[in-house]
Amino acid sequence: MRIDTVKLKKLLLKVLPYLLFGLFCTHFGQAWRMADGTNASEQLLSFF
């Protein structure tokens, strides 16, 4: 079974924003968990 390149390109263009958003949120969440501090304000200061 062969997928047409045009259909594959359209599918990738539809899915790409969701993949990028998911990667960004995953990395942001990991950076937030690794930030020093015990409460949100301390974490926010050490995050930036």
C-alpha positions in Angstrom: 0.0 0.0 0.0 1.6 3.3 -1.1 0.7 6.7 0.3 0.4 9.5 -2.2 3.0 12.2 -1.5 0.5 15.0 -1.7 -1.7 13.3 0.9 1.3 12.7 3.1 2.3 16.3 2.9 -1.2 17.6 3.7 -1.3 15.3 6.7 2.1 16.4 8.0 1.1 20.1 7.6 -2.1 19.4 9.7 -0.2 17.5 12.4 3.0 19.6 12.7 1.5 22.5 14.8 0.3 20.0 17.4 3.6 18.2 17.5 5.5 21.5 18.0 3.1 22.6 20.7 3.4 19.3 22.5 7.2 19.4 22.4 7.2 23.0 23.7 4.9 22.2 26.5 6.8 19.1 27.5 10.1 21.0 27.6 8.6 23.9 29.5 7.1 21.6 32.1 10.4 19.8 32.6 12.2 23.1 33.0 9.6 24.2 35.5 10.0 21.1 37.5 13.8 21.4 37.5 13.7 25.1 38.6 14.9 25.8 42.1 12.4 27.0 44.7 9.7 25.7 46.9 6.7 27.8 45.7 5.6 29.3 42.4 7.1 32.7 42.9 10.6 31.3 43.7 10.4 28.9 40.8 9.4 31.7 38.4 12.3 33.9 39.5 14.9 31.0 39.1 13.2 29.9 35.9 14.0 33.3 34.2 
